[in-house]
Amino acid sequence: QVEAQTWELASNFGLRSSVQTPPMVAGDESSSDDSIEVVTFSCLLNGGLLLLSFATLEVLLKLPAWQSFVAPRLFPSSSGGESTASAIAHAHDLPQGPLGWMRQVWLDRAGQGGQRRLEPDAVVLVRFLELGFKFCICGSLLDIVLLPMYALSGGKASGFNRLSLSNLTRQSPSFWGVIVAAYCLTAVFAHLVLSEWSYFLTMRRDHFIRSVDGRCGPSAAQARRSLIVELMPRAERNAESLHKFFDGLFGQGSVHSCAFQTGTGLDPLLAQALPGSARAVLPGELAPAQDGDSPNLAAHVAQQLGHRALGAAQVLQDATVGRNNSSTAFVTLQSAARCVEAQQVVLSHDGHWIVKEAPEPRDIIWANVSTPLPQIRLRHRLAQAASVLGLLFWSVPVALIQAWASIGNLQKWFPDIEKLRRWPSLYSFLTSYLPVLALIGLQCLLPILFQAVAERYERHKTKSEVQRIVLNRFVGYQLASLYVTVISGSLWQVLQEMLDHPGSILDELSSSLPKVSVYFTTFVLARIGTSLPLLLLRPWSLRCCRASSSDGLNAASTPTEAFIERCQYGSEAANVALVLVIGLTYSFIAPAILPACALYFGLASLVYRWLFTYVYEPEFDSGGAFWYDLFNSVLLGLFLGTLSLVALAGLYADPAQFVALLPLPACIIWLGHWCWRNRGDPSKFIPLQEAVEADGSYAELSPDFYTNPGVGEGVAGAP
């Protein structure tokens, strides 16, 4: 029947509970909308899990045997040299009473210089969480007006969906309230983002000054005086020539040391598959011969064809086995100002001379450092193309999870599923909450794959660059999972219903998009009840803890060697960005999601402050470069939200209201363009004037600073 088909159609939007009550079939009074019950169940379940995790953390912080596991930077491991009594003494650093760890984190935030305790990358992530909290709090205040307006609009929606745009009637005067709220929230977002850009600029310059004068340690001080140089001419591909070149540019004695990275860019697995004779004769670079005067047209054509063949062979080699030569070097100058100058000028027209600020050695992936830059660029493009194509295959498991969440599909496979309605909690868990957890678990596999591809195939040279690639690709796949796949699968069935019942086109389309908000609300609540507790307790580290306890640590072990925990910025920042993208997208369509988002960001900001201060050991320092990717992600979320609202305005609004809303997406585009032109591009370089003012002599420069530990290559050109 048509009504039954519509019921199955609507249930495909993520959750059975996310749809309004379908029209009653004669003799059938069992149909009901239990979306409020599902959201209530999700709140109670995730709230219980969160409180349980807090209680578990409180207990572990009181147990001496577990203190160094839950807070390794607060309670150093006794096996590393400290006694257990000394470790217990650290417990007095935390305030006594319940949630002492959370109150300590709040005191750290409120104290003078609290941000200085965190690395710039950690500061960016924490402040991003606080940005999301501020935006969602402002949106929640608007809910005081929007939610009653939606609930009392007289539409046909029921359950939780009465609090969304789907409950408005067509051409209702109440839609003017939606338009005002949309412009107000966009203005709030713009204000918060511009404030973050201003802080980001100040933080990067302040961090540069503190690094140059040694307050961030000798490693950061030397890195600010060092350059990574690539694609120099072949004649300059040795330490002595580079030393002479930069001395000629900046004056005799301006170069402290040079380290030319020898090694191979060959892919280890593919190279091992080649015969030994093939590896011996594999050319380092298939460069075309120099152009000369061709004696005749035939010779000229043959020469050009030879160039093209060598170029194609070079591309094939880069994409497969790679090259066995290197064009990478590290040059340490005596002056940080000279390094800033070298990054912003054309050094020479002979060769390409790619010059950038050198990373610290802890950030470098030494196995990849000698890989030629053209090979990395080619493989990066190939991996990007493969990631886009992978979305087609990724939709298969996500679609299966979506089918799991559809009561209509479940009834086809398991006809007795309706009998579970006798136990509402179990029914809601199996049909509403468990599919969300399955999707979150499936998404956890993606960062592992992306990191392996970026590090082992593309062979990027720094850990921070690998994590940024993971962040961008993971965000793309998450958006595909939660927007494209879920919604497109539903829209396909909507189109089929439209063909059968053309008169219901507007009804179906206008009621479909807002209904996905129940799925996303459950998703955000699951992040609160599962993701944050897992970050606090870190059960995946128990295996390392048990191994270190059984094997023991030698006397030379560092205090935290057994329990070193690193922040996986790529996956963790992507998870955070996704929640804000959801909040931005549905802040106008279904504003009831904003209180849940505000709770997530408020708790997550405290959890991450605890992790960065007392758990995570810094692995690299990118100067907060993750802010660029996070900004692009949330700007995309806001743009998608405004486009969705404009599309819905075509169905709900009158012509005047529709025209009034049209400038909003253009304002978002203009905001992004203005921020990148006036804040983003200037933030990537330090002004030479500030570099000169911060510059000074630093006596702790080491000539072996950029010696590859895996190759043992010496540094030439040291004074």
C-alpha positions in Angstrom: 0.0 0.0 0.0 1.0 3.6 -0.5 1.0 4.3 3.2 3.3 1.4 3.9 5.7 2.4 1.2 5.8 5.9 2.5 6.5 4.5 6.0 9.4 2.4 4.6 10.6 5.3 2.6 10.7 7.7 5.6 12.4 5.1 7.8 15.4 5.1 5.5 16.6 8.5 6.7 18.9 7.0 9.3 16.6 5.9 12.2 13.1 4.4 12.5 12.4 7.0 15.2 13.4 9.9 13.0 10.2 9.9 11.0 6.8 11.3 11.8 3.8 9.0 12.2 2.7 7.7 8.8 -0.9 7.9 7.8 -2.9 5.2 9.5 -3.8 2.2 7.5 -7.4 1.0 7.9 -7.5 -1.4 10.8 -3.8 -0.6 11.8 -3.3 1.4 14.9 0.1 0.1 15.8 2.0 2.8 14.0 3.6 5.4 16.3 6.4 7.9 16.5 8.8 6.9 19.3 11.5 9.5 18.4 11.2 11.2 21.8 11.6 7.9 23.5 14.7 7.1 21.5 16.4 10.4 22.2 15.5 10.1 25.8 17.0 6.6 25.9 20.1 7.8 24.2 20.5 10.6 26.7 20.1 8.3 29.7 22.4 5.6 28.3 25.2 8.0 27.3 24.8 10.0 30.5 25.2 6.8 32.5 28.3 5.8 30.5 29.8 9.2 31.0 29.2 9.2 34.8 30.6 5.6 35.0 33.8 6.7 33.2 34.2 9.7 35.5 33.8 7.4 38.5 36.3 4.9 37.1 38.9 7.7 36.5 38.4 8.9 40.1 39.1 5.4 41.4 42.1 4.9 39.2 43.6 8.2 40.3 43.5 7.0 43.9 45.2 3.7 43.2 49.0 4.0 43.1 49.4 1.1 40.7 47.2 2.9 38.1 48.2 6.5 38.6 51.0 6.4 36.1 48.7 4.9 33.5 45.8 7.3 33.7 48.0 10.4 34.1 51.6 9.6 33.1 52.8 13.2 33.1 51.3 13.9 36.5 52.4 10.6 38.1 55.7 9.4 36.4 56.2 5.7 36.4 57.9 4.4 39.5 59.8 1.8 37.4 61.5 4.7 35.6 63.3 5.8 38.7 60.7 7.4 41.0 59.5 5.5 44.0 55.9 4.7 44.6 55.8 7.1 47.5 57.1 9.9 45.4 54.4 9.2 42.8 51.7 9.2 45.4 52.9 12.6 46.6 51.8 14.0 43.2 48.2 13.2 44.1 48.2 16.3 46.2 48.5 18.4 43.1 44.9 17.6 42.3 42.1 19.2 44.3 40.5 16.9 46.8 37.0 15.7 46.3 34.9 14.5 43.3 36.0 15.6 39.8 39.3 16.9 41.2 41.0 16.4 37.8 38.3 18.5 36.1 38.7 21.3 38.6 42.4 21.2 38.2 42.0 21.6 34.5 39.7 24.5 35.0 42.2 26.1 37.4 44.9 25.7 34.7 42.8 27.4 32.2 41.9 30.3 34.5 45.5 30.8 35.7 47.9 33.3 34.2 49.8 31.7 31.3 47.7 28.6 31.3 47.9 28.4 27.5 51.7 28.4 27.7 51.6 24.9 29.2 50.3 23.5 25.9 52.0 23.2 22.5 50.5 25.4 19.8 48.8 22.4 18.1 47.2 21.5 21.4 46.1 25.1 21.9 44.5 25.2 18.5 42.5 22.0 19.2 41.3 23.2 22.6 40.4 26.6 21.4 38.5 25.1 18.5 36.5 23.1 21.0 35.8 26.3 23.0 34.7 28.0 19.7 32.2 25.2 19.1 31.0 25.5 22.7 30.5 29.3 22.4 28.6 28.9 19.1 26.4 26.2 20.4 25.6 28.1 23.6 24.6 31.1 21.5 22.4 28.9 19.3 20.9 27.3 22.4 19.9 30.7 23.6 18.1 31.2 20.3 16.3 27.9 20.9 14.3 29.8 23.5 12.5 31.4 20.6 12.9 28.9 17.8 11.8 25.7 19.5 8.4 27.1 20.8 7.9 28.6 17.3 8.5 25.3 15.6 6.4 23.3 18.1 3.4 25.6 17.9 3.4 26.2 14.1 0.6 23.8 13.5 2.4 21.5 11.1 1.9 17.7 10.8 5.2 16.6 12.3 5.1 14.6 15.5 7.5 13.5 18.2 11.0 15.0 18.3 10.4 16.3 14.7 7.9 18.9 16.0 11.0 20.8 17.2 12.4 21.1 13.6 11.6 23.1 10.5 9.5 20.3 9.2 6.6 21.4 11.5 6.2 24.8 9.9 3.4 25.3 7.5 4.0 26.6 4.0 4.5 30.4 3.6 4.1 30.8 7.3 5.1 34.2 8.8 7.1 32.3 11.4 9.7 31.6 8.7 10.9 35.2 9.2 12.1 34.1 12.6 14.1 31.4 11.0 15.7 33.9 8.6 16.6 36.3 11.5 18.0 33.4 13.5 20.1 32.3 10.5 21.7 35.7 10.0 22.3 36.1 13.8 24.0 32.7 14.1 26.1 33.4 11.0 27.2 36.7 12.5 28.1 35.0 15.8 30.1 32.4 13.9 31.9 35.1 11.9 32.8 37.0 15.1 34.1 33.9 16.8 36.1 32.8 13.7 37.7 36.3 13.2 38.6 36.3 16.9 40.3 32.9 16.5 42.2 34.1 13.5 43.5 37.1 15.4 44.6 34.9 18.3 46.1 32.5 15.9 48.3 35.2 14.3 49.4 36.4 17.7 50.1 32.9 18.9 52.3 32.0 15.9 54.3 35.1 16.1 54.7 34.8 19.9 55.7 31.2 19.5 58.3 32.1 16.9 59.9 34.7 19.2 59.9 32.3 22.1 61.4 29.5 19.9 64.1 31.8 18.5 65.4 32.9 21.9 65.4 29.3 23.3 62.5 29.4 25.7 60.9 26.5 23.8 64.1 24.5 24.1 67.3 24.1 22.0 65.6 21.9 19.4 63.0 24.6 18.5 65.7 27.3 18.5 67.8 25.5 16.0 64.8 24.6 13.8 63.9 28.3 13.6 67.4 28.9 12.2 67.2 26.0 9.7 65.9 25.4 6.2 64.8 22.3 4.3 66.0 22.7 0.7 64.7 20.6 -2.2 65.1 20.4 -5.9 68.3 22.3 -6.0 70.5 21.9 -9.2 72.4 18.7 -9.5 75.7 20.5 -9.1 74.5 21.8 -5.6 73.5 18.4 -4.3 76.2 18.0 -1.7 76.9 19.7 1.6 80.0 21.6 0.5 78.3 23.2 -2.5 75.2 24.2 -0.5 77.4 25.7 2.2 79.2 27.7 -0.4 76.0 28.8 -2.1 74.3 30.1 1.0 77.6 31.8 2.2 77.6 33.6 -1.1 74.1 34.8 -0.6 74.2 35.9 3.0 77.9 36.5 3.6 80.8 34.5 4.7 80.2 32.7 8.0 76.4 33.0 7.8 76.0 29.2 7.5 76.4 27.1 10.6 76.1 23.6 9.0 74.7 21.7 6.1 73.3 18.2 6.0 72.6 16.6 2.6 70.3 13.6 3.0 71.6 10.6 1.2 69.4 7.5 0.8 66.8 6.1 -1.5 63.3 7.0 -2.5 62.7 3.4 -3.6 59.5 1.8 -2.3 60.8 -1.0 0.0 58.3 -3.6 -0.9 58.3 -3.0 -4.7 62.1 -2.6 -4.8 62.6 -6.0 -3.0 60.5 -7.6 -5.7 63.0 -6.5 -8.4 66.0 -8.7 -9.3 69.3 -7.5 -7.8 70.6 -6.6 -11.2 67.6 -4.4 -11.9 68.0 -2.5 -8.6 71.7 -1.9 -9.4 71.0 -0.3 -12.7 67.8 1.5 -11.8 68.4 5.1 -12.7 68.1 7.8 -10.1 66.4 10.3 -12.4 65.3 9.8 -16.0 66.1 13.4 -17.1 65.6 14.2 -20.8 68.8 15.1 -22.7 69.6 18.8 -23.2 68.0 20.4 -26.2 70.4 21.1 -29.0 70.3 22.1 -32.6 68.8 19.2 -34.6 70.4 18.6 -37.9 67.0 18.0 -39.6 63.3 17.7 -38.9 63.4 13.9 -38.4 66.1 14.2 -35.8 64.2 16.9 -34.0 61.0 14.8 -33.9 62.9 11.8 -32.7 64.5 13.9 -29.9 61.1 15.2 -28.8 59.6 11.7 -28.8 62.6 10.6 -26.7 61.9 13.4 -24.2 58.2 12.3 -23.9 59.2 8.7 -23.5 61.6 9.5 -20.7 59.0 11.7 -19.0 56.4 8.9 -19.1 59.0 6.4 -17.8 59.8 8.8 -15.0 56.1 9.1 -14.0 55.8 5.3 -14.0 58.9 4.9 -11.9 57.8 7.5 -9.4 54.4 5.9 -9.1 55.8 2.4 -8.5 59.3 1.7 -7.3 60.4 5.3 -6.9 63.9 6.8 -7.4 67.1 5.9 -5.7 68.5 9.5 -5.5 67.9 12.4 -3.2 67.5 16.2 -3.5 66.8 17.1 0.1 69.1 18.9 2.5 69.0 20.8 5.8 70.8 24.1 6.0 71.3 25.7 9.5 72.1 29.4 9.4 73.4 31.6 12.2 70.5 34.0 11.9 66.7 33.3 12.2 66.1 36.5 10.2 68.1 35.1 7.3 66.0 31.9 7.3 62.8 34.0 7.1 64.3 36.0 4.2 65.3 32.8 2.4 61.8 31.4 2.5 60.2 34.5 0.9 62.6 35.3 -2.0 63.7 33.6 -5.2 67.2 32.3 -4.4 68.2 31.5 -8.0 66.8 30.9 -11.4 69.1 27.9 -11.8 66.9 25.0 -10.6 63.6 25.1 -8.7 65.0 25.7 -5.1 62.0 24.8 -2.9 63.0 26.3 0.5 60.8 26.0 3.6 61.3 26.3 7.3 62.8 23.0 8.6 60.9 20.9 11.1 62.4 19.7 14.3 64.0 16.2 14.2 61.3 14.7 16.3 58.8 15.6 13.5 60.8 14.0 10.7 60.1 10.6 9.4 63.7 9.7 8.7 62.9 6.7 6.5 61.2 9.2 4.0 63.4 12.2 4.3 65.4 11.5 1.2 62.4 10.8 -1.1 62.5 13.2 -4.0 59.7 15.9 -3.9 58.4 15.2 -7.5 57.8 11.6 -6.5 55.9 12.6 -3.3 53.7 15.1 -5.3 52.8 12.4 -7.9 52.0 9.8 -5.4 50.0 12.3 -3.4 47.8 13.1 -6.4 47.3 9.4 -7.1 46.4 8.8 -3.5 43.9 11.7 -3.6 42.3 10.2 -6.7 42.1 6.8 -5.0 40.5 8.4 -2.0 37.8 9.9 -4.1 37.1 6.7 -5.9 37.1 4.9 -2.6 34.0 6.8 -1.6 32.1 4.6 -4.0 33.1 1.4 -2.1 32.9 3.1 1.3 29.2 3.7 0.7 28.6 -0.1 0.7 29.2 -0.8 4.4 27.6 2.6 5.4 24.5 1.6 3.4 24.4 -1.7 5.2 24.4 0.1 8.5 21.8 2.4 7.2 19.7 -0.6 6.3 20.2 -1.9 9.8 18.7 1.3 11.1 15.7 1.0 8.9 12.8 -0.9 10.4 11.4 -1.6 7.0 14.5 -3.5 5.9 14.9 -5.2 9.3 11.3 -6.5 9.0 12.2 -8.1 5.6 15.1 -10.0 7.1 13.8 -10.6 10.6 9.9 -10.6 10.6 9.8 -11.0 14.4 11.6 -7.7 15.1 8.3 -6.1 16.0 7.9 -8.4 18.9 10.8 -6.6 20.6 8.5 -3.6 21.1 7.5 -5.3 24.3 10.9 -4.2 25.7 11.2 -0.5 24.6 14.7 0.0 25.9 16.1 -3.1 24.1 14.1 -2.2 21.0 15.5 1.4 20.9 19.1 0.1 21.6 19.0 -2.5 18.7 17.3 -0.3 16.1 18.5 3.2 17.0 21.6 3.3 19.1 23.6 0.3 18.0 23.7 1.3 14.3 25.2 4.6 15.4 27.9 2.8 17.4 28.5 0.5 14.4 29.1 3.6 12.2 31.5 5.2 14.7 33.4 1.9 15.0 33.6 1.5 11.2 35.0 5.1 10.9 37.7 4.3 13.4 39.4 2.1 10.7 39.8 4.9 8.3 42.6 6.9 10.0 44.8 3.8 10.2 44.4 3.3 6.4 45.0 7.0 5.6 48.1 7.2 7.8 49.6 4.1 6.3 49.1 5.4 2.7 50.5 8.8 3.5 53.5 7.5 5.3 54.4 4.4 3.4 53.2 5.0 -0.1 53.2 8.7 -0.5 56.2 8.9 1.8 55.6 12.4 3.2 58.6 13.6 5.3 57.0 14.9 8.5 54.6 13.4 11.0 52.6 16.7 11.2 52.1 16.6 7.4 50.9 13.0 7.6 48.4 13.9 10.3 47.1 16.9 8.3 46.5 14.6 5.4 44.7 12.1 7.6 42.5 15.0 9.0 41.4 16.2 5.6 40.6 12.8 4.1 38.9 11.6 7.3 36.7 14.7 7.4 35.8 14.0 3.7 34.8 10.4 4.4 32.8 11.4 7.5 30.9 13.9 5.6 30.2 11.4 2.9 29.0 8.9 5.5 26.7 11.3 7.4 25.5 13.5 4.5 26.0 12.1 1.1 25.4 8.3 1.7 22.6 8.6 4.2 20.7 11.4 2.5 21.3 10.2 -1.1 20.1 6.8 -0.3 17.0 8.3 1.1 16.5 10.7 -1.8 16.7 7.9 -4.3 13.7 6.3 -2.6 12.0 9.7 -2.4 12.4 10.1 -6.2 10.9 6.7 -6.7 7.9 7.7 -4.5 7.6 10.9 -6.5 7.3 9.0 -9.8 4.5 6.9 -8.3 2.7 9.9 -6.6 3.7 13.2 -8.3 1.4 15.2 -6.1 3.4 14.3 -3.0 6.7 15.7 -4.3 6.8 18.8 -2.1 5.4 17.0 0.9 8.0 14.3 0.8 11.0 16.5 0.0 10.0 19.1 2.7 9.6 16.5 5.4 12.7 14.4 4.5 15.7 16.6 5.1 14.9 17.9 8.6 14.1 14.4 9.9 17.8 13.3 9.7 18.4 15.5 12.8 17.3 12.7 15.1 20.0 10.5 13.7 22.6 13.2 14.2 21.4 14.0 17.7 21.9 10.4 18.6 25.3 10.5 16.9 26.4 13.5 19.0 25.1 11.9 22.2 27.0 8.7 21.4 30.2 10.9 21.0 29.6 12.2 24.5 28.9 8.8 26.1 31.5 6.7 24.2 34.2 8.7 22.6 35.1 11.0 25.5 35.2 8.2 28.1 37.4 6.1 25.8 39.8 9.1 25.5 39.9 9.5 29.3 40.5 5.8 30.1 42.4 4.7 27.0 41.7 1.0 27.2 43.8 0.4 24.0 46.9 1.2 26.1 46.3 -1.5 28.6 48.2 -4.0 26.4 51.3 -1.8 26.5 50.9 -1.4 30.2 50.7 -5.1 30.9 53.7 -5.8 28.6 55.9 -3.3 30.3 54.8 -4.6 33.7 55.7 -8.2 32.8 58.9 -7.4 30.9 60.1 -4.7 33.2 62.0 -1.5 32.3 65.8 -1.2 32.5 67.4 1.5 34.5 68.0 3.7 31.5 64.3 3.9 30.7 62.8 7.4 30.7 60.1 7.9 33.4 57.2 7.8 30.9 58.6 5.3 28.4 56.1 2.5 29.3 53.0 4.8 29.1 53.9 7.3 26.4 50.6 8.4 24.7 50.6 10.5 21.6 47.7 12.6 20.3 46.5 11.3 16.9 45.6 14.8 15.7 44.4 13.6 12.3 41.6 11.4 13.6 40.8 13.3 16.9 40.6 16.7 15.2 38.4 15.3 12.5 36.0 13.8 15.0 35.8 17.2 16.8 35.3 19.0 13.5 32.5 16.7 12.5 30.4 17.5 15.5 30.7 21.2 14.8 29.9 20.7 11.2 26.7 18.8 12.3 25.8 21.7 14.6 26.4 24.3 12.0 24.4 22.4 9.4 21.4 21.8 11.5 21.5 24.9 13.7 18.7 26.4 11.6 16.9 23.3 10.4 16.7 21.4 13.8 18.1 23.7 16.5 17.3 21.1 19.2 20.6 19.5 18.4 22.6 22.5 19.6 22.3 21.8 23.4 23.7 18.3 22.8 26.6 19.8 20.7 27.2 22.4 23.5 27.5 19.7 26.1 29.9 17.7 23.9 32.2 20.7 23.3 32.1 21.8 26.9 33.1 18.4 28.2 35.6 17.7 25.4 37.4 21.0 26.0 38.0 19.9 29.6 38.9 16.4 28.6 41.4 17.5 26.1 43.0 20.0 28.4 43.5 17.1 30.9 45.0 14.9 28.1 47.3 17.5 26.7 48.5 18.6 30.2 48.8 15.3 32.0 48.6 12.5 29.5 49.8 13.2 25.9 53.5 13.6 25.2 54.1 16.2 22.3 55.3 14.4 19.2 55.8 17.4 16.9 55.3 21.1 16.7 53.6 22.4 13.5 52.9 25.8 15.0 49.2 25.2 15.1 48.9 24.5 11.3 45.9 22.3 12.0 43.8 25.4 12.3 43.9 25.9 8.6 42.2 22.5 8.0 39.7 22.9 10.9 38.7 26.3 9.6 38.0 24.9 6.1 36.0 22.0 7.6 33.7 24.2 9.7 33.3 26.8 6.9 32.1 23.9 4.6 29.7 22.8 7.3 28.2 26.3 7.6 27.9 26.6 3.9 26.1 23.3 3.6 23.8 24.4 6.4 22.9 27.6 4.6 22.4 25.9 1.3 20.0 23.4 3.0 18.1 26.2 4.5 17.8 28.0 1.1 16.6 24.8 -0.5 13.9 24.4 2.3 13.0 28.0 1.9 11.9 27.2 -1.6 9.3 24.9 -0.1 8.3 26.7 3.1 8.8 30.4 2.5 7.0 32.9 0.4 8.9 34.8 -2.4 9.9 37.7 -0.2 11.3 35.3 2.5 13.2 33.3 -0.1 14.8 36.4 -1.6 15.8 37.6 1.9 17.7 34.4 2.5 19.5 34.2 -0.8 22.5 36.4 0.2 23.4 34.2 3.1 25.5 31.5 1.2 27.3 34.3 -0.6 28.2 35.9 2.8 29.7 32.6 3.9 31.9 32.4 0.7 33.0 36.0 1.2 33.9 35.3 4.8 36.1 32.4 3.8 37.8 34.4 1.0 38.4 37.4 3.3 39.8 35.3 6.1 42.3 33.5 3.8 43.4 36.7 2.1 43.8 38.8 5.2 44.5 36.3 7.9 45.5 32.9 6.4 48.1 33.9 3.9 49.9 36.4 6.2 50.0 33.8 9.0 52.1 31.4 7.0 55.2 33.7 7.1 56.8 35.8 9.8 57.4 39.4 8.9 61.1 40.1 8.3 60.9 43.1 10.7 59.7 40.9 13.6 62.3 38.2 12.7 65.1 40.8 12.9 63.8 42.1 16.2 63.6 38.6 17.7 66.9 37.4 16.2 70.0 37.1 18.3 73.0 34.9 18.8 72.3 31.4 20.1 75.3 29.4 21.2 73.7 25.9 21.4 73.5 25.1 17.7 74.6 21.5 16.9 76.3 20.4 13.6 74.8 16.9 14.0 71.2 18.2 14.5 69.9 16.9 11.2 72.0 13.7 11.0 69.8 10.9 9.7 70.0 8.3 12.5 69.0 5.5 10.1 71.8 6.3 7.6 74.4 7.7 9.9 75.4 10.4 7.3 77.8 13.0 8.6 77.3 16.7 8.3 79.7 18.6 6.1 80.3 22.3 6.2 80.2 22.8 10.0 82.5 25.4 11.3 
